């Protein structure tokens, strides 16, 4: 039992040393301990391989150039190298001006394309082509025929209670409820709309009620 505990402690100690073992900052004694432990421990060998992979990734040369000037110089050097290989196919008796024109053509073409792209971008920005435009898609919904009041009732109201309130106000449902719970109500007698509206507002189960007719008390809605 003591041997197993000692081996586990040794394993934990050496596992902590692996990153320093990889970057070369470990002491000689610790290095020898790690070297002696690795052949018998698959877990530490896996950890060593993973640490080496991370270490190589951290020390690898970046693939992306963030300095525009450096990137352009490298690109120009590559293009010049490509042109140098292409000049082998140019006849030796070709005029010097034509040789120079052939060599500089790819670089000049690239610069011209870059300038053209920048010009298009500036033109689009100046013309306000990239500014998003928003349009409303809301349209007015036609009112149901005969609608005089719109009302919202309590979500716990029963059908019997709703019908009782409508009968007392001499109203009937012509449409609804909408997604917002709005009912469109029409009069079913000659009772004034203002009176029906007051009757609705007297009930605790009526959350909102307003007239859709001018001068019928629509401004008194709570």
C-alpha atoms as one frame of an Amber mdcrd trajectory, in Angstrom:
protein
   0.000   0.000   0.000   2.834   2.385   0.858   4.531   1.631  -2.455   1.368
   2.517  -4.400   0.973   5.816  -2.549   4.603   6.689  -3.189   4.227   5.866
  -6.885   1.117   8.069  -7.130   2.882  10.974  -5.449   5.880  10.511  -7.728
   3.572  10.542 -10.759   1.869  13.776  -9.673   5.184  15.496  -9.018   6.599
  14.539 -12.380   3.421  15.481 -14.254   3.792  19.036 -12.952   7.367  19.130
 -14.238   6.504  18.163 -17.847   5.895  21.742 -19.151   9.293  22.809 -17.785
  10.811  19.659 -19.206   9.531  20.639 -22.661  10.703  24.266 -22.617  14.139
  23.347 -21.266  13.955  25.282 -18.005  13.971  22.216 -15.750  16.939  21.318
 -13.565  19.199  18.406 -14.411  18.043  16.289 -11.457  14.377  16.761 -12.342
  15.116  16.009 -15.992  16.672  12.693 -15.072  13.657  11.838 -12.914  11.282
  12.586 -15.798  13.420  10.570 -18.212  13.344   7.618 -15.854   9.584   7.884
 -15.308   8.371   8.303 -18.897   9.049   4.731 -20.176   6.750   3.257 -17.519
   3.900   5.844 -17.622   1.673   6.125 -20.683  -0.263   9.043 -19.195   2.872
  11.119 -18.784   3.988  10.252 -22.308   0.645  11.516 -23.620   0.982  14.668
 -21.526   4.500  15.146 -22.877   3.286  14.839 -26.477   0.504  17.360 -25.826
   2.863  19.854 -24.177   5.293  19.575 -27.081   2.481  20.220 -29.541   1.435
  23.334 -27.622   5.039  24.499 -27.318   5.617  24.147 -31.080   2.415  26.055
 -31.778   3.425  28.902 -29.481   6.857  29.199 -31.062   5.837  28.725 -34.686
   6.194  31.630 -37.055   2.835  33.403 -37.512   1.099  32.651 -40.801  -0.651
  36.010 -40.962   1.182  39.246 -41.485  -0.357  42.135 -39.574   1.981  44.816
 -40.929   0.774  45.951 -44.371   4.205  47.208 -45.419   5.875  43.889 -44.627
   3.139  41.949 -46.397   3.448  44.084 -49.515   7.219  43.678 -49.543   6.908
  39.915 -49.275   4.295  39.838 -52.001   6.464  41.957 -54.262   9.439  39.677
 -53.600   7.362  36.628 -54.544   6.144  38.297 -57.694   9.687  39.293 -58.598
  10.778  35.698 -58.052   7.987  34.474 -60.312   8.985  37.004 -62.956  12.615
  35.910 -62.724  11.641  32.344 -63.578   9.402  33.569 -66.371  12.210  35.629
 -67.903  13.985  32.416 -68.865  11.425  32.035 -71.646  12.006  35.545 -73.016
  14.120  35.588 -76.180  17.514  37.231 -75.581  17.135  39.512 -78.595  13.849
  41.012 -77.270  14.064  44.808 -76.840  14.913  45.946 -73.315  11.744  48.016
 -72.988   9.537  45.016 -73.784  11.486  42.840 -71.320  10.927  45.397 -68.565
   7.253  45.678 -69.457   6.773  41.913 -69.251   8.529  41.708 -65.888   6.576
  44.511 -64.247   3.193  43.615 -65.687   1.964  41.349 -62.803   2.929  43.860
 -60.114   1.414  46.790 -61.989  -1.722  44.775 -62.658  -2.063  43.936 -58.970
  -1.664  47.555 -57.947  -4.207  48.653 -60.536  -6.716  46.078 -59.277  -6.183
  47.204 -55.674  -6.717  50.841 -56.611  -9.882  49.922 -58.525 -11.292  48.052
 -55.522 -10.560  50.994 -53.232 -12.196  53.387 -55.678 -15.364  51.284 -55.789
 -15.472  51.150 -51.976 -15.083  54.912 -51.657 -17.773  55.468 -54.290 -20.234
  53.220 -52.476 -19.574  54.947 -49.182 -19.990  58.383 -50.741 -23.251  57.343
 -52.353 -24.538  56.065 -49.021 -25.066  52.661 -50.566 -23.969  50.780 -47.475
 -26.253  52.537 -45.020 -29.130  50.167 -44.225 -32.581  51.454 -45.016 -35.510
  50.397 -42.921 -39.067  50.188 -44.131 -42.095  49.566 -41.998 -44.303  46.654
 -42.908 -47.127  47.700 -40.591 -50.422  48.273 -42.349 -53.654  49.476 -40.871
 -56.106  46.662 -40.241 -59.655  47.445 -41.396 -62.148  47.560 -38.573 -64.821
  44.871 -38.449 -68.193  46.006 -39.722 -70.275  47.500 -36.937 -67.402  47.778
 -34.453 -68.020  50.448 -31.810 -65.799  49.343 -28.895 -62.560  47.481 -28.443
 -62.027  45.721 -25.140 -59.613  43.446 -23.326 -60.933  41.109 -20.640 -59.267
  39.266 -17.786 -57.484  36.071 -18.836 -59.397  34.179 -16.114 -62.865  35.236
 -17.214 -65.247  32.424 -18.187 -67.462  32.408 -21.256 -70.570  32.762 -19.122
 -69.110  35.783 -17.302 -68.060  37.341 -20.592 -71.497  36.872 -22.100 -73.136
  38.315 -18.995 -71.003  41.459 -19.211 -71.760  41.870 -22.922 -75.496  41.396
 -22.370 -75.498  44.047 -19.651 -73.734  46.462 -21.996 -75.940  45.492 -24.976
 -72.906  44.478 -27.015 -71.890  41.504 -29.149 -68.541  40.198 -30.383 -67.835
  40.828 -34.058 -64.181  39.678 -34.035 -61.450  38.582 -31.697 -59.689  37.959
 -29.618 -56.468  38.984 -31.375 -53.035  37.783 -30.281 -53.075  40.667 -27.815
 -56.465  39.550 -26.475 -58.445  42.430 -28.025 -62.139  41.937 -28.832 -64.086
  44.045 -31.317 -67.591  44.697 -30.054 -70.672  45.989 -31.832 -73.912  47.376
 -30.426 -76.995  45.190 -30.534 -79.459  47.862 -29.468 -79.978  51.622 -29.726
 -78.221  52.136 -26.450 -75.615  54.954 -26.694 -72.072  53.758 -27.132 -70.919
  55.888 -24.197 -73.376  54.097 -21.927 -72.177  50.659 -23.095 -68.602  51.783
 -22.580 -69.353  52.888 -19.019 -71.031  49.560 -18.337 -67.918  47.677 -19.458
 -65.582  49.793 -17.392 -67.648  49.118 -14.278 -66.571  45.444 -14.303 -63.325
  44.340 -12.670 -62.811  41.692 -15.367 -62.543  44.377 -18.067 -58.908  45.360
 -18.334 -59.325  47.894 -21.098 -62.187  49.367 -23.106 -62.338  52.219 -25.598
 -64.735  53.466 -28.206 -63.779  53.533 -31.881 -66.313  56.277 -32.555 -65.495
  59.945 -32.136 -67.207  61.685 -29.278 -68.266  58.481 -27.548 -65.977  58.729
 -24.544 -62.828  57.153 -26.023 -60.678  59.596 -24.100 -61.996  58.232 -20.785
 -60.308  54.862 -21.119 -58.131  53.962 -18.121
